[in-house]
Structures are given as structure tokens and as C-alpha cells.
Amino acid sequence: DRFFFQTMTNTGVYTLGVVVPAMILALIFAILLNQDIKGKYIYRAIYFIPVIAPAVAVALLWAWLYEPNFGIINSALRVIGIEGPAWLGNTKWAMRAVIIQSIWAGLGFNIVIFLSGLQSISREYYEAAAIDGAGFLRQFFFITLPLLSPVTFFILVTGVIGSFQDFSVPFIMTGGGPAGATQLVVMYLYGLAFRLQNMGTASAVAYIVFLVIVTLTALNFALARR
């Protein structure tokens, strides 16, 4: 089924585009919010708001932001002399637009998890490293990253699983369009089962998605042990 392979490719691109940048950005923000800065608890709460916001409201908000004629994003681009694209109506930009929204929506959750990991690292490691002359980058690569590996692994696994299961917000924003550019595998499964009433093929897709998620999770466990 060529449509199935197209949706699996879309889902792979979506997963890669969401999980990796989201982890990097969340780690950067978590390190910044872990510093002794004024109002850090307020910033933490602000970053977590998208996580608890209703999915439908988030989808409608971003659909309005991406609106090509009156949306805030294109209006801001026009101010600096750039004509923005029809984000959700352009096969080139639609997937990128959905990925940006998904990174924004899940950033707060990842920040909280990274923050908990950072706060569990003893300050004695950093003090000893500083005495030995290690700067920020050396401390980051030889203390922070290794000791955060269990947290990073958790975020990676849950991020991959969550990306393969994403449905509501992309579905509301694009419906899988334009021309199937943003159709993820769960959207395809939904269409087979509840629009075409093809339960047999939908069940086959569900089994394959389950096996893909199990395989990716097992691979992540193997890499984590190494």
C-alpha cells in the first residue's frame, strides 16, 4: 500500500524533526532555568502552560498563527519585508509548521524532566571540576551529560512513542493535507477504520505501528546500556 509507506515516511520525518530539536532546546532551557535567576519559578510555570492546554485550543491557536493573510507570523514577516508562505496549505512548509507547533507544545514537559535530573546532580562534582580548572563546556560534557543519561533516555523513548501516536493537533490543523504531506500513520489508521470502515487493513496498520514502536524502544534500551 503506497499510502501506508508514505504515511510511515511522514511519521519518521515528523518524529525525527520533533524529538531531537525538542530534547536539545529543553536541555538548554533547563540549564538556564536551573540557575539562580530572578523569577525562575514563574518562567518554569510559563513554559509548562502549553503541556496542560487543551489540544483543540492549541491546534486552533496555531492554525490562526499560521493563517497566510492575517496570521501573526506572516504579518510579522511582512514588517521586515518578507512574504511568508501559506504555511499549512503548502506541501513544502506544512510538515515544518506542524513540527514547530509540536516542539512548542511538548517543550515544557521535557524541561521539567531535565530540571529534575539536573537538580539531582550533586554540586560537589562541579566544585571538584572547577578546582581542577574545568570550564563550563568541560563540566557540561563530562559531568552533566553523562549523569543526565537516564533522563535523556526516558525523554527519548517517550518522545518517539508520543510522536508515533500524535493525532489530534495535526489532524485539526491540516487534516493530513495538503496532498497527504502531513498525514501521520495514526491519521491513516483512523481514516481506514472510521471513514472507509476497512477494519482489517486498519488492524494490520495498528499491529505494524505497535511492532515499530517496540523495535525502536528495544533499540533505545540497547543503546542506553552501551
N, C-alpha and C positions, 0 to 999 in steps of 0.2 A: 504494500500500500504506500504509494509515493507521498500521500498526505501525512501518513504516520511518520515517515522518515523526515519530512520537512518540519513537523512539529517537534520531533526529538532534537533536530539540529537547532531550532529556535530555542528550545528549552536549555540546551547545552550552552549556547551563546548567552542566554539570559542568566543562567547560573554563574558562569564564569564572570560575566560583567557585573553581577551584583555582589557575590560573595567576597572576591578578592579585594576590590576597592573599599567595600564596606568594612572589612577587617582592618585594612591599613588606616582608613580615616578614623575608625573607632579607637584604635590604639593611640593615634596621635592626640585625639581629643581627651582620651582617658588620662594620658600622661599630663596634659595641660591642666585638666580638672583635678588631678591629684596633687597639684602644687598648692602652696598656701597663698591663695589669691582671695581677694575680697569678693564676696557674693558667690562663692563656688557652689554652694548648695542650691542657689537659685538657678544657676546655669545648668546644673545636673537635672533639675526638675524640668527646665525648658526643653532640654534635649530628649527627655523621656516622654514628653507630651504626644508626639506622633505615634508612639507604640500603643498608647491607650485610646487613641482617637478612633472613632467608628470607621470601618473600611469604606463604606459607601460615601461618607463625608470626605474622606481623604481622596477618593477617586474623583469625585465631583470638583473638589478644590483644584486638583492638579489638571483636570480637563479644562477648567476655566483659565488657569495659569498658562496653559499651552495654546489657548484659543488664538488662531493666527492673526485676527484683525484687531481684537480688543484686549487680548490677554496681557497680563503684566510683563511677561518675559519678552514678547515681541515689541511691546510698547517701550520697554527699557532699551532694547537693542536699537530701535529707531532713533532714540535720543542721541546715540553715539554714531549714527549713520549706517547702521547695519540692518538689512531687511531680513528678518527671521523667517525660517521655513514654516510650512504648515505641519507642525510637529507630529501630530497624531494622524495626519492624512497623507504623510509622505513615507513611502516604503523604506527610504534611506534613514529617516530620522525617528520613525515611530518606536522601534525597539530601543534606541538610545534614550528616548524620552521616558519610556516605561522603566528602564533600568535606573535612571536618575531618581525617579519617584520611589522606587523600591529601596534604593540605598538610603534615601532620606527617611523613609518610614521605619526601617529597621535599625538605624544608627544608634538610637537611644538604648535599645536593649543590649547591643554589643558593648556600648560604652560602660554600662552598669556592670556587665560581667568582667570586662577588662579592669575596671576600677577595683572590684573586689579582689581580683588577682594581684593587682599592684599593691594594695593595702596589706596583703598577706605576706609580702616580701619584707624580711627584716631589714631595718635601716643599717644594721651592723655590716652587711655586705657592702653597701655603698660607702660607708665610712672607712672600711678597711681598704677598699679600692682607691678612694680619694687619697688616703695616706700613701699608697703605693704610686701615686701620680697618674691614676687613670682619669681621663676626662669623661664628659657626658657620653660621647659616642662609644667609647670602650665599655663604660658601665652598661649602656643600653644593650650592646651586642653580646657581652659576656656575662651579664647578671640578669638584666630584665627579661630579655627574650628567652633564655633557657629556662628560667624559673616560671615564665608565663606559658610554657609549652602545654601543660594540661588545659589551661583556659583557652588557649588558641585552638587546640584540638576540639574542644567542646563547641566553640563558636563555628569552626569549620564544618563539623558534622551536622549541627543543627541548621546552619546556613544552607548547605547543599540539600538537605532533606526539605527544608522550607521552600527553597526555590523550585524544586520539582513539584511541590504541592500548590504553589501560588495559583490563584484562580480569580478571586473576587475583584480586586482592584484592577488588574489588567483587563479583565473581562468587561468591567463597567467603562473603563477609559477607551478601549479600542474595539472590543468585541472580537479580538483576534485579527483585525484588519490593520492597515489596508492590504488587500490581496494576500492575506494569511501571514503577513510579515511579523505579527506579534502573537500568533496563535501558539500557545503553550500546550503541552501534552495533556494537561488536565482539562483545558478547554475543549480539546479534540475529543477526549473521552466523554465529556458532558454532552457534546453535540451528537456523538454516536448513540449514546444511551437515551437521552431525553428529547432529542429533536427528531432523529431518524428512527428511534425505537429499535436500534440494532444492538441488542443486549449482548449477543455472542461476541461480536467484534470488540465492543466496549470492555467486556470482561477480559478478553485477550490483552488489550492495551493495559488494563489495570494490573494484570499479572506481570507484564513486561516492565512496567514502571516500578512495581514492587521489587522485582529482581535487580533492576538497575540501581535503585536506592540501596538495597542490601549489599550489592557488589561495591559501590562507592564507599559505603560505610566500612566494610571489611578492609578495603584498600587503605582508608584513612587510619584504621586501627593498626594495620601492619606498618605503615609509615611512622606512626606515633611511637611504636615500640622501638623502631630503629633510631 
